Amino acid sequence: MDFHRILDRLGLGRSRNRGVRRASPRARDSRSATEFVRPAPPSYAPQPLAAPPPQPAPPLEVSPPPVPVHIPAPKPASSDAGATRILSVGSISRGAVAGVLICVEGKLEGEIYSVRDGENRLGRGATAEIRVGDADETISREHALIIHRDGAFGIKPLKTDNPTRVNGEPVEGGASLSDGDRITIGRSTFRFRVA
């Protein structure tokens, strides 16, 4: 038996291509007859990736224009530092609404009037805090005084010749008021409600 044949059978012998020069510079795998092939660059120009569709812009929040604030100019110091100032009733700040008067009978029926904390003059006059107007001429210009202090209500008539009644009873010096009481002045009747 030939030694070279045994080596060829075992794969340890000479290669058939041994000593043959290859025309291409490609590398070969030493364990097989496979040639290593490097990929060539593509023959076409690469296409850019498609841009994502444009997203709509978020809605703009429009803020209202700034409101101009009027700041009064400081008043010059006057020489009447000790003088008494007279304020009209309309310019004095009043307390919070503590109750209401709802007219249930008479010419003012359906009208609602606020009763604020403190003293409230009720009548037709321009200085009355609860001004009922001239619709009911039987009500005096300053007919009664409704007072709210420390959570309690009271009423005091200001005219003796024009009576004030609470739940049908005439009030002479004063009376307390409760939620739901009926107050009659002139020909009008009001329902008193606590706010």
Backbone as ProteinMPNN parsed JSONL, in Angstrom:
{"seq_chain_A": "MDFHRILDRLGLGRSRNRGVRRASPRARDSRSATEFVRPAPPSYAPQPLAAPPPQPAPPLEVSPPPVPVHIPAPKPASSDAGATRILSVGSISRGAVAGVLICVEGKLEGEIYSVRDGENRLGRGATAEIRVGDADETISREHALIIHRDGAFGIKPLKTDNPTRVNGEPVEGGASLSDGDRITIGRSTFRFRVA", "coords_chain_A": {"N_chain_A": [[0.827, -1.154, 0.0], [0.366, 2.151, -0.673], [1.917, 4.865, 0.857], [1.221, 7.527, 0.475], [-1.34, 7.297, -0.48], [-2.744, 6.419, 1.727], [-2.499, 8.588, 3.401], [-3.911, 10.405, 1.86], [-6.484, 9.317, 2.044], [-7.033, 9.692, 4.691], [-7.141, 12.374, 4.748], [-4.928, 13.806, 5.121], [-3.094, 14.104, 3.333], [-1.436, 15.321, 0.36], [-2.811, 18.117, -1.221], [-4.934, 18.412, -4.05], [-4.696, 20.764, -5.359], [-2.337, 21.672, -4.638], [0.457, 23.675, -4.819], [-0.466, 24.994, -6.939], [-1.001, 28.082, -8.264], [-3.276, 30.575, -7.409], [-5.456, 32.688, -9.231], [-6.923, 34.712, -8.165], [-6.914, 36.929, -5.343], [-8.306, 35.915, -3.177], [-8.978, 34.701, 0.073], [-8.744, 31.437, 1.465], [-10.569, 28.939, 3.209], [-8.982, 26.918, 5.481], [-9.907, 24.432, 6.251], [-11.808, 23.586, 4.495], [-13.003, 23.592, 1.082], [-14.013, 26.031, 0.663], [-14.225, 29.358, -0.358], [-13.4, 32.513, 1.035], [-15.496, 35.205, 0.675], [-15.679, 38.563, 0.29], [-18.24, 40.909, 0.798], [-19.232, 43.041, -1.808], [-19.474, 46.617, -2.218], [-22.776, 48.043, -2.508], [-24.273, 48.271, -5.745], [-26.029, 50.239, -6.271], [-27.261, 53.523, -5.405], [-27.653, 54.258, -2.023], [-30.918, 54.684, -0.649], [-32.318, 57.433, 1.07], [-33.774, 57.244, 4.364], [-37.29, 57.376, 4.762], [-38.803, 60.334, 5.882], [-40.595, 60.806, 8.955], [-44.158, 61.393, 9.007], [-45.237, 64.822, 9.233], [-46.01, 66.137, 12.432], [-48.968, 67.569, 13.779], [-48.893, 70.879, 15.005], [-49.066, 71.723, 18.48], [-52.052, 73.216, 19.84], [-52.084, 76.717, 20.265], [-52.193, 78.447, 23.297], [-54.121, 81.092, 23.95], [-53.785, 83.826, 25.831], [-55.787, 86.132, 27.651], [-55.643, 89.641, 26.954], [-53.664, 91.743, 29.068], [-55.292, 93.378, 31.741], [-55.585, 96.766, 32.165], [-54.621, 98.349, 35.119], [-55.888, 100.727, 37.193], [-54.228, 102.88, 39.138], [-54.669, 105.054, 41.628], [-53.303, 108.32, 41.885], [-51.174, 109.385, 44.508], [-52.594, 111.386, 47.058], [-51.882, 114.765, 47.768], [-50.512, 115.839, 50.861], [-52.674, 117.419, 53.093], [-53.415, 120.494, 54.783], [-55.418, 120.287, 56.583], [-55.348, 118.368, 58.747], [-56.561, 117.734, 61.18], [-59.215, 118.037, 60.668], [-62.729, 117.239, 60.357], [-64.082, 114.71, 58.407], [-66.781, 114.192, 56.178], [-68.595, 111.462, 55.234], [-70.541, 109.973, 52.694], [-73.354, 107.709, 52.898], [-73.313, 105.808, 50.88], [-70.626, 105.471, 50.275], [-69.447, 104.148, 52.36], [-68.096, 101.091, 53.298], [-69.982, 98.15, 53.558], [-71.148, 95.464, 55.697], [-71.186, 91.825, 55.33], [-73.796, 89.998, 53.606], [-76.403, 89.048, 55.656], [-78.986, 88.254, 55.838], [-82.262, 88.17, 54.198], [-85.032, 90.089, 52.934], [-88.119, 89.244, 51.722], [-90.661, 90.354, 49.77], [-93.964, 89.496, 50.213], [-96.586, 90.287, 50.09], [-98.521, 93.044, 48.876], [-97.679, 96.146, 47.106], [-95.027, 95.803, 46.46], [-94.617, 93.158, 45.986], [-92.784, 90.18, 45.436], [-90.303, 91.381, 45.297], [-86.908, 91.379, 46.46], [-84.772, 92.044, 49.165], [-81.571, 92.796, 50.51], [-80.244, 92.112, 53.752], [-77.78, 93.329, 55.663], [-74.825, 92.748, 57.689], [-74.747, 94.451, 60.778], [-76.288, 97.691, 61.177], [-79.346, 98.366, 59.514], [-81.265, 100.591, 57.886], [-84.632, 100.695, 57.012], [-86.688, 101.772, 54.452], [-88.221, 104.36, 52.309], [-86.54, 106.444, 51.734], [-83.572, 108.085, 50.351], [-81.314, 107.692, 51.886], [-81.645, 105.303, 53.159], [-80.523, 102.043, 53.959], [-81.797, 99.701, 53.211], [-83.538, 100.238, 50.699], [-86.725, 100.661, 49.607], [-87.995, 101.952, 47.562], [-90.438, 104.046, 45.811], [-92.844, 102.787, 45.342], [-94.686, 101.835, 47.234], [-96.376, 104.026, 48.944], [-97.159, 104.093, 51.567], [-95.147, 103.393, 53.225], [-92.749, 104.763, 55.362], [-90.098, 107.251, 54.959], [-87.848, 106.64, 56.523], [-88.486, 103.941, 58.014], [-88.109, 101.639, 59.712], [-85.605, 99.956, 61.715], [-83.381, 97.416, 61.097], [-81.36, 95.191, 62.756], [-78.311, 93.407, 62.853], [-76.253, 91.581, 64.851], [-73.627, 89.689, 66.161], [-74.744, 87.242, 65.288], [-77.45, 87.456, 65.941], [-80.712, 88.797, 65.27], [-82.645, 91.784, 65.132], [-85.453, 94.097, 65.29], [-86.466, 97.493, 65.113], [-88.855, 99.982, 65.371], [-88.899, 103.144, 63.672], [-90.694, 105.147, 63.308], [-93.411, 106.304, 65.075], [-96.001, 106.918, 64.404], [-96.557, 105.41, 62.182], [-97.099, 102.197, 62.071], [-95.093, 99.254, 62.805], [-95.125, 95.802, 62.304], [-94.573, 92.508, 63.568], [-95.124, 89.286, 62.733], [-97.841, 89.856, 62.876], [-98.139, 91.2, 65.306], [-97.896, 94.369, 66.877], [-94.875, 96.286, 67.026], [-93.225, 98.015, 69.502], [-90.992, 99.083, 71.174], [-88.957, 97.473, 70.264], [-88.038, 94.314, 68.806], [-87.101, 90.851, 68.641], [-85.897, 89.039, 65.757], [-86.6, 86.119, 63.886], [-85.789, 83.383, 61.689], [-88.016, 83.189, 59.01], [-89.988, 84.865, 60.033], [-92.762, 87.189, 59.676], [-92.829, 90.442, 58.507], [-94.539, 93.419, 58.696], [-94.878, 96.461, 57.153], [-96.335, 99.551, 56.586], [-98.471, 98.948, 53.876], [-97.283, 96.671, 52.984], [-96.016, 93.353, 53.211], [-93.362, 91.449, 54.411], [-91.297, 88.539, 54.177], [-88.941, 87.35, 56.4], [-85.768, 86.013, 55.994], [-82.985, 84.131, 57.063], [-79.677, 84.345, 55.858]], "CA_chain_A": [[0.0, 0.0, 0.0], [1.16, 3.352, -0.852], [1.838, 5.757, 1.996], [0.519, 8.745, 0.075], [-2.745, 6.991, -0.591], [-3.306, 6.354, 3.084], [-2.606, 9.968, 3.867], [-5.012, 11.055, 1.123], [-7.75, 8.833, 2.599], [-7.224, 10.319, 6.0], [-7.236, 13.819, 4.531], [-3.708, 14.448, 5.563], [-2.151, 14.079, 2.214], [-1.286, 16.516, -0.454], [-4.014, 18.63, -1.866], [-4.85, 18.372, -5.501], [-4.342, 22.089, -5.858], [-1.099, 22.079, -4.009], [1.457, 24.167, -5.736], [-1.098, 25.741, -8.027], [-1.205, 29.473, -7.874], [-4.626, 31.044, -7.746], [-5.448, 33.969, -9.925], [-7.561, 35.756, -7.348], [-6.286, 37.061, -4.032], [-9.27, 35.56, -2.133], [-8.477, 33.769, 1.077], [-9.47, 30.171, 1.512], [-10.695, 28.298, 4.502], [-8.029, 25.809, 5.474], [-10.574, 23.178, 6.538], [-12.703, 23.195, 3.406], [-12.689, 24.189, -0.204], [-14.821, 27.251, 0.554], [-13.467, 30.598, -0.442], [-13.99, 33.666, 1.723], [-15.88, 36.251, -0.266], [-16.089, 39.793, 0.959], [-19.308, 41.53, 0.01], [-18.876, 44.283, -2.506], [-20.434, 47.686, -1.932], [-23.927, 47.939, -3.412], [-24.105, 48.944, -7.027], [-27.021, 51.315, -6.361], [-27.097, 54.539, -4.365], [-28.611, 53.986, -0.944], [-32.03, 55.634, -0.539], [-32.473, 57.932, 2.442], [-34.984, 56.78, 5.039], [-38.406, 58.308, 4.631], [-39.03, 61.132, 7.09], [-41.935, 60.561, 9.503], [-45.094, 62.464, 8.629], [-45.175, 65.943, 10.189], [-47.019, 66.13, 13.488], [-49.578, 68.899, 13.892], [-48.389, 71.686, 16.122], [-50.076, 71.826, 19.542], [-52.756, 74.498, 19.76], [-51.537, 77.794, 21.095], [-53.107, 78.976, 24.289], [-54.137, 82.548, 23.857], [-54.174, 84.415, 27.101], [-56.421, 87.429, 27.429], [-54.708, 90.754, 27.129], [-53.657, 92.217, 30.454], [-56.236, 94.445, 32.037], [-54.866, 97.871, 32.804], [-55.045, 98.629, 36.486], [-55.799, 102.153, 37.494], [-53.735, 103.158, 40.484], [-54.817, 106.504, 41.816], [-52.113, 109.056, 42.317], [-51.278, 109.744, 45.929], [-53.097, 112.735, 47.298], [-50.923, 115.563, 48.537], [-50.874, 116.058, 52.265], [-53.389, 118.685, 53.251], [-53.167, 121.154, 56.056], [-56.56, 120.078, 57.481], [-55.141, 117.039, 59.324], [-57.483, 117.501, 62.29], [-60.581, 118.356, 60.259], [-63.675, 116.131, 60.286], [-64.544, 114.417, 57.047], [-68.142, 113.659, 56.117], [-68.716, 110.449, 54.197], [-71.927, 109.609, 52.402], [-73.649, 106.323, 53.247], [-72.952, 104.944, 49.766], [-69.19, 105.24, 50.183], [-68.989, 103.342, 53.48], [-68.209, 99.68, 52.982], [-70.945, 97.506, 54.436], [-70.843, 94.085, 56.049], [-71.661, 90.744, 54.478], [-75.237, 89.754, 53.639], [-76.731, 88.142, 56.749], [-80.362, 87.802, 55.659], [-82.999, 88.817, 53.111], [-86.456, 90.371, 53.08], [-88.831, 88.909, 50.489], [-92.009, 90.911, 49.856], [-94.936, 88.461, 49.851], [-97.887, 90.939, 49.883], [-98.46, 94.487, 48.678], [-97.231, 96.655, 45.817], [-93.64, 95.385, 46.229], [-94.608, 91.686, 45.998], [-91.766, 89.554, 44.587], [-89.02, 92.063, 45.454], [-86.03, 90.807, 47.485], [-83.847, 93.051, 49.667], [-80.498, 92.234, 51.349], [-80.023, 92.619, 55.103], [-76.344, 93.134, 55.886], [-74.335, 92.772, 59.063], [-74.778, 95.802, 61.328], [-77.592, 98.369, 61.185], [-79.952, 98.548, 58.193], [-82.503, 101.362, 57.912], [-85.592, 100.243, 55.999], [-87.616, 102.85, 54.111], [-88.235, 104.87, 50.938], [-85.569, 107.529, 51.59], [-82.314, 107.821, 49.643], [-80.27, 107.31, 52.844], [-81.962, 103.987, 53.735], [-79.702, 100.942, 53.445], [-82.768, 98.836, 52.517], [-84.412, 101.228, 50.043], [-87.811, 99.95, 48.937], [-88.512, 102.747, 46.449], [-91.656, 104.816, 46.042], [-94.026, 102.049, 44.885], [-95.646, 101.79, 48.343], [-96.26, 105.322, 49.63], [-97.507, 103.952, 52.988], [-93.906, 103.144, 53.957], [-92.068, 106.024, 55.663], [-88.755, 107.372, 54.392], [-87.063, 105.803, 57.426], [-89.598, 103.303, 58.703], [-87.667, 100.737, 60.78], [-84.185, 99.641, 61.746], [-83.106, 95.983, 61.289], [-79.994, 95.098, 63.283], [-77.695, 92.082, 62.966], [-75.004, 91.583, 65.617], [-73.269, 88.428, 66.825], [-75.638, 86.16, 64.875], [-78.835, 87.714, 66.35], [-81.401, 89.831, 64.501], [-83.693, 92.522, 65.839], [-86.09, 95.168, 64.524], [-86.907, 98.607, 65.954], [-89.555, 100.981, 64.553], [-88.372, 104.503, 63.735], [-91.848, 106.053, 63.261], [-94.481, 105.841, 65.973], [-97.307, 107.118, 63.777], [-96.704, 104.441, 61.087], [-96.686, 101.021, 62.835], [-94.331, 98.113, 62.29], [-95.653, 94.587, 62.931], [-93.853, 91.252, 63.365], [-96.083, 88.17, 62.861], [-99.143, 90.43, 63.214], [-98.079, 91.935, 66.58], [-97.19, 95.643, 66.749], [-93.59, 96.405, 67.708], [-93.132, 99.36, 70.04], [-89.62, 99.455, 71.493], [-88.057, 96.613, 69.516], [-88.35, 92.88, 68.895], [-86.113, 89.996, 67.975], [-86.36, 88.427, 64.504], [-86.175, 84.742, 63.619], [-85.964, 82.946, 60.3], [-89.405, 82.909, 58.651], [-90.926, 85.863, 60.573], [-93.415, 88.096, 58.721], [-92.704, 91.839, 58.925], [-95.476, 94.259, 57.954], [-94.673, 97.908, 57.252], [-97.29, 100.129, 55.638], [-99.367, 97.916, 53.345], [-96.455, 95.595, 52.434], [-95.593, 92.32, 54.163], [-92.106, 90.808, 53.999], [-90.857, 87.325, 54.881], [-87.538, 87.484, 56.769], [-85.01, 84.754, 55.895], [-81.563, 84.223, 57.411], [-78.858, 83.895, 54.726]], "C_chain_A": [[0.88, 1.228, 0.0], [0.883, 4.314, 0.303], [1.049, 7.012, 1.664], [-0.968, 8.505, -0.059], [-3.406, 6.958, 0.762], [-3.464, 7.773, 3.623], [-3.731, 10.696, 3.145], [-6.35, 10.619, 1.686], [-8.034, 9.477, 3.958], [-7.342, 11.832, 5.883], [-6.004, 14.538, 4.96], [-2.701, 14.543, 4.428], [-2.088, 15.385, 1.499], [-2.608, 16.917, -1.057], [-3.838, 18.571, -3.344], [-4.365, 19.694, -6.052], [-3.021, 22.573, -5.281], [-0.102, 22.505, -5.063], [0.866, 24.944, -6.883], [-1.387, 27.138, -7.503], [-2.59, 29.916, -8.316], [-4.538, 32.429, -8.349], [-6.051, 35.073, -9.044], [-6.936, 35.804, -5.969], [-7.23, 36.646, -2.896], [-8.667, 34.545, -1.187], [-9.337, 32.524, 1.068], [-9.534, 29.699, 2.937], [-9.81, 27.075, 4.482], [-8.705, 24.47, 5.707], [-11.505, 22.723, 5.431], [-12.268, 23.867, 2.129], [-13.469, 25.477, -0.409], [-13.92, 28.448, 0.528], [-14.195, 31.673, 0.357], [-14.268, 34.746, 0.703], [-16.33, 37.456, 0.543], [-17.182, 40.44, 0.129], [-18.838, 42.846, -0.581], [-19.859, 45.368, -2.116], [-21.585, 47.613, -2.927], [-23.716, 48.779, -4.658], [-25.106, 50.082, -7.212], [-26.777, 52.292, -5.225], [-28.114, 54.267, -3.258], [-29.666, 55.094, -0.87], [-32.114, 56.137, 0.903], [-33.77, 57.4, 3.044], [-36.06, 57.85, 4.918], [-38.618, 59.029, 5.961], [-40.422, 60.823, 7.626], [-42.858, 61.703, 9.109], [-45.058, 63.58, 9.66], [-46.333, 65.863, 11.182], [-47.645, 67.521, 13.559], [-49.059, 69.606, 15.142], [-49.462, 71.746, 17.204], [-50.756, 73.186, 19.469], [-52.141, 75.504, 20.725], [-52.597, 78.25, 22.075], [-52.999, 80.492, 24.256], [-54.612, 83.087, 25.189], [-54.804, 85.775, 26.825], [-55.421, 88.55, 27.637], [-54.753, 91.251, 28.568], [-54.601, 93.4, 30.622], [-55.467, 95.576, 32.709], [-55.464, 98.162, 34.182], [-54.826, 100.11, 36.755], [-55.376, 102.314, 38.945], [-53.829, 104.655, 40.691], [-53.522, 107.122, 42.325], [-52.259, 109.422, 43.786], [-51.72, 111.194, 46.084], [-52.07, 113.513, 48.103], [-51.435, 115.763, 49.957], [-51.547, 117.416, 52.393], [-53.128, 119.244, 54.647], [-54.308, 120.935, 57.038], [-56.502, 118.692, 58.132], [-56.128, 116.75, 60.441], [-58.934, 117.729, 61.923], [-61.43, 117.09, 60.191], [-64.119, 115.949, 58.846], [-65.934, 113.827, 57.112], [-68.198, 112.699, 54.935], [-70.182, 110.168, 53.953], [-72.114, 108.132, 52.702], [-73.21, 105.388, 52.144], [-71.476, 104.624, 49.702], [-68.652, 104.388, 51.326], [-69.16, 101.877, 53.106], [-69.086, 99.01, 54.025], [-70.552, 96.074, 54.664], [-71.425, 93.088, 55.056], [-73.174, 90.595, 54.616], [-75.514, 88.699, 54.702], [-78.143, 87.581, 56.618], [-81.004, 88.521, 54.49], [-84.431, 89.071, 53.544], [-87.101, 90.106, 51.729], [-90.255, 89.444, 50.639], [-93.009, 89.864, 49.341], [-96.334, 89.038, 49.634], [-97.669, 92.432, 49.695], [-97.929, 94.857, 47.307], [-95.811, 96.227, 45.466], [-93.502, 93.859, 46.137], [-93.608, 91.122, 44.976], [-90.393, 90.201, 44.701], [-88.232, 91.432, 46.606], [-84.992, 91.866, 47.856], [-82.84, 92.381, 50.607], [-80.466, 92.916, 52.706], [-78.571, 92.294, 55.43], [-76.02, 93.163, 57.379], [-74.306, 94.214, 59.553], [-76.188, 96.368, 61.319], [-78.049, 98.639, 59.761], [-81.253, 99.331, 58.359], [-83.366, 100.935, 56.737], [-86.566, 101.386, 55.722], [-87.492, 103.266, 52.657], [-87.164, 105.916, 50.688], [-84.277, 107.094, 50.921], [-81.205, 107.372, 50.584], [-80.525, 105.942, 53.475], [-81.078, 102.919, 53.109], [-80.568, 99.911, 52.723], [-83.803, 99.779, 51.923], [-85.454, 100.506, 49.216], [-88.409, 100.745, 47.772], [-89.841, 103.398, 46.797], [-92.918, 104.079, 45.616], [-95.096, 101.978, 45.97], [-95.464, 103.061, 49.164], [-96.649, 105.25, 51.097], [-96.284, 103.641, 53.844], [-93.208, 104.489, 54.148], [-90.686, 106.046, 55.019], [-87.745, 106.592, 55.221], [-88.058, 105.152, 58.372], [-89.142, 102.468, 59.9], [-86.171, 100.505, 60.652], [-84.041, 98.143, 62.014], [-81.636, 95.871, 61.649], [-79.551, 93.638, 63.292], [-76.359, 92.235, 63.666], [-74.832, 90.232, 66.271], [-74.267, 87.302, 66.523], [-77.09, 86.356, 65.252], [-79.404, 88.876, 65.539], [-82.451, 90.493, 65.38], [-84.258, 93.615, 64.941], [-86.6, 96.215, 65.502], [-87.623, 99.604, 65.054], [-88.945, 102.366, 64.75], [-89.492, 105.536, 63.695], [-92.944, 105.491, 64.157], [-95.849, 105.978, 65.328], [-97.555, 106.148, 62.608], [-96.207, 103.091, 61.635], [-95.875, 99.996, 62.034], [-94.839, 96.886, 63.031], [-94.754, 93.406, 62.595], [-94.823, 90.131, 63.712], [-97.44, 88.672, 63.362], [-99.166, 91.238, 64.492], [-97.332, 93.256, 66.388], [-95.916, 95.676, 67.596], [-93.479, 97.842, 68.195], [-91.688, 99.76, 70.296], [-88.604, 98.679, 70.665], [-88.448, 95.162, 69.71], [-87.239, 92.101, 68.21], [-86.747, 89.393, 66.724], [-85.785, 87.027, 64.395], [-86.442, 84.418, 62.165], [-87.428, 82.593, 60.052], [-90.403, 83.908, 59.191], [-91.49, 86.723, 59.45], [-93.375, 89.509, 59.293], [-93.645, 92.657, 58.054], [-95.141, 95.724, 58.237], [-95.551, 98.533, 56.184], [-98.271, 99.049, 55.185], [-98.594, 96.744, 52.744], [-96.023, 94.64, 53.535], [-94.39, 91.603, 53.575], [-91.896, 89.533, 54.803], [-89.356, 87.484, 55.131], [-86.881, 86.106, 56.709], [-83.555, 85.026, 56.252], [-80.755, 83.659, 56.258], [-77.963, 82.755, 55.143]], "O_chain_A": [[1.958, 1.289, 0.592], [-0.271, 4.536, 0.67], [0.287, 7.504, 2.497], [-1.773, 9.396, 0.213], [-4.531, 7.432, 0.914], [-4.479, 8.096, 4.24], [-4.429, 11.513, 3.746], [-7.264, 11.435, 1.803], [-9.184, 9.76, 4.292], [-7.629, 12.495, 6.879], [-6.02, 15.755, 5.147], [-1.582, 15.023, 4.607], [-2.602, 16.408, 1.951], [-3.434, 16.058, -1.365], [-2.72, 18.667, -3.85], [-3.702, 19.741, -7.088], [-2.648, 23.737, -5.424], [0.148, 21.809, -6.048], [1.594, 25.493, -7.71], [-1.953, 27.317, -6.425], [-3.014, 29.664, -9.444], [-3.661, 33.226, -8.016], [-5.701, 36.244, -9.191], [-6.467, 34.777, -5.48], [-6.974, 37.0, -1.745], [-7.937, 33.643, -1.6], [-10.513, 32.564, 0.706], [-8.675, 30.013, 3.762], [-9.885, 26.273, 3.551], [-8.115, 23.44, 5.381], [-11.947, 21.574, 5.435], [-11.29, 24.614, 2.099], [-13.576, 25.964, -1.535], [-12.964, 28.544, 1.298], [-15.424, 31.743, 0.363], [-13.379, 35.152, -0.046], [-17.24, 37.372, 1.367], [-17.076, 40.517, -1.095], [-18.15, 43.641, 0.06], [-20.983, 45.06, -1.718], [-21.399, 47.172, -4.061], [-23.08, 49.832, -4.635], [-25.04, 50.81, -8.203], [-26.169, 51.946, -4.212], [-29.298, 54.07, -3.531], [-29.355, 56.277, -1.009], [-31.995, 55.353, 1.845], [-34.739, 57.139, 2.331], [-35.787, 59.049, 4.965], [-38.613, 58.41, 7.025], [-41.344, 60.601, 6.841], [-42.415, 62.833, 8.902], [-44.866, 63.314, 10.847], [-47.471, 65.565, 10.82], [-46.953, 68.529, 13.418], [-48.826, 68.991, 16.182], [-50.65, 71.814, 16.885], [-50.14, 74.182, 19.091], [-51.739, 75.171, 21.84], [-53.762, 78.417, 21.714], [-51.943, 81.077, 24.497], [-55.736, 82.816, 25.611], [-54.413, 86.478, 25.893], [-54.469, 88.416, 28.406], [-55.799, 91.177, 29.212], [-54.692, 94.285, 29.771], [-54.78, 95.361, 33.707], [-56.683, 98.209, 34.348], [-53.736, 100.653, 36.569], [-56.098, 101.923, 39.861], [-53.154, 105.431, 40.014], [-52.767, 106.516, 43.086], [-53.357, 109.735, 44.246], [-51.289, 112.088, 45.357], [-51.458, 112.97, 49.022], [-52.639, 115.844, 50.201], [-51.062, 118.422, 51.877], [-52.681, 118.54, 55.552], [-54.207, 121.338, 58.197], [-57.471, 117.935, 58.082], [-56.5, 115.591, 60.627], [-59.807, 117.625, 62.784], [-60.905, 115.995, 59.99], [-64.481, 116.906, 58.16], [-66.234, 113.042, 58.011], [-67.895, 113.063, 53.799], [-70.978, 110.128, 54.891], [-71.14, 107.381, 52.755], [-72.773, 104.273, 52.429], [-71.097, 103.603, 49.129], [-67.505, 103.946, 51.267], [-70.228, 101.464, 52.653], [-68.954, 99.265, 55.222], [-69.732, 95.519, 53.933], [-72.068, 93.462, 54.075], [-73.76, 91.011, 55.616], [-74.951, 87.605, 54.671], [-78.463, 86.554, 57.216], [-80.383, 89.377, 53.861], [-84.974, 88.373, 54.4], [-86.689, 90.666, 50.713], [-90.978, 89.027, 51.544], [-92.92, 89.407, 48.201], [-97.189, 88.366, 49.057], [-96.755, 93.016, 50.277], [-97.748, 93.994, 46.447], [-95.423, 96.281, 44.298], [-92.391, 93.333, 46.203], [-93.589, 91.53, 43.814], [-89.407, 89.623, 44.243], [-88.813, 91.005, 47.604], [-84.405, 92.505, 46.983], [-83.202, 91.511, 51.399], [-80.635, 94.131, 52.81], [-78.181, 91.127, 55.469], [-76.843, 93.553, 58.206], [-73.884, 95.107, 58.818], [-77.165, 95.629, 61.438], [-77.272, 99.076, 58.912], [-82.228, 98.813, 58.903], [-82.888, 100.828, 55.608], [-87.194, 101.909, 56.642], [-86.778, 102.644, 51.87], [-86.9, 106.25, 49.533], [-83.924, 105.915, 50.914], [-80.247, 106.736, 50.143], [-79.698, 105.466, 54.253], [-80.898, 102.882, 51.892], [-80.133, 99.313, 51.738], [-84.815, 100.085, 52.553], [-85.127, 99.822, 48.246], [-89.268, 100.222, 47.062], [-90.31, 103.313, 47.932], [-93.979, 104.699, 45.536], [-96.287, 102.052, 45.667], [-94.538, 103.173, 49.968], [-96.493, 106.236, 51.818], [-96.382, 103.629, 55.071], [-93.088, 105.267, 53.201], [-90.167, 105.016, 54.591], [-86.865, 105.941, 54.658], [-88.429, 105.725, 59.396], [-89.718, 102.573, 60.983], [-85.557, 100.812, 59.63], [-84.518, 97.647, 63.035], [-80.771, 96.387, 60.942], [-80.306, 92.748, 63.684], [-75.452, 92.908, 63.176], [-75.766, 89.691, 66.862], [-74.592, 86.505, 67.403], [-77.915, 85.503, 64.922], [-78.69, 89.809, 65.171], [-83.059, 89.862, 66.245], [-83.632, 94.014, 63.959], [-87.1, 95.886, 66.577], [-87.048, 100.036, 64.055], [-88.526, 102.719, 65.853], [-89.257, 106.699, 64.021], [-93.351, 104.338, 64.009], [-96.768, 105.232, 65.668], [-98.674, 106.085, 62.101], [-94.998, 102.862, 61.661], [-95.958, 99.894, 60.81], [-94.972, 96.915, 64.255], [-94.236, 93.306, 61.483], [-95.29, 90.034, 64.847], [-98.104, 88.011, 64.161], [-100.158, 91.922, 64.744], [-96.25, 93.269, 65.801], [-95.88, 95.17, 68.717], [-93.62, 98.78, 67.411], [-91.206, 100.708, 69.677], [-87.51, 99.176, 70.396], [-89.123, 94.824, 70.683], [-86.539, 92.608, 67.333], [-87.967, 89.252, 66.637], [-84.636, 86.779, 64.762], [-87.223, 85.095, 61.496], [-88.015, 81.799, 60.788], [-91.581, 83.822, 58.845], [-90.84, 86.965, 58.433], [-93.825, 89.751, 60.413], [-93.569, 92.603, 56.827], [-95.123, 96.167, 59.385], [-95.529, 98.116, 55.026], [-98.832, 98.325, 56.007], [-99.185, 95.907, 52.062], [-95.704, 95.058, 54.648], [-94.388, 91.203, 52.411], [-92.273, 89.459, 55.973], [-88.588, 87.722, 54.199], [-87.379, 85.148, 57.301], [-82.966, 86.012, 55.81], [-81.099, 82.604, 55.725], [-77.198, 82.24, 54.327]]}, "name": "protein", "num_of_chains": 1, "seq": "MDFHRILDRLGLGRSRNRGVRRASPRARDSRSATEFVRPAPPSYAPQPLAAPPPQPAPPLEVSPPPVPVHIPAPKPASSDAGATRILSVGSISRGAVAGVLICVEGKLEGEIYSVRDGENRLGRGATAEIRVGDADETISREHALIIHRDGAFGIKPLKTDNPTRVNGEPVEGGASLSDGDRITIGRSTFRFRVA"}
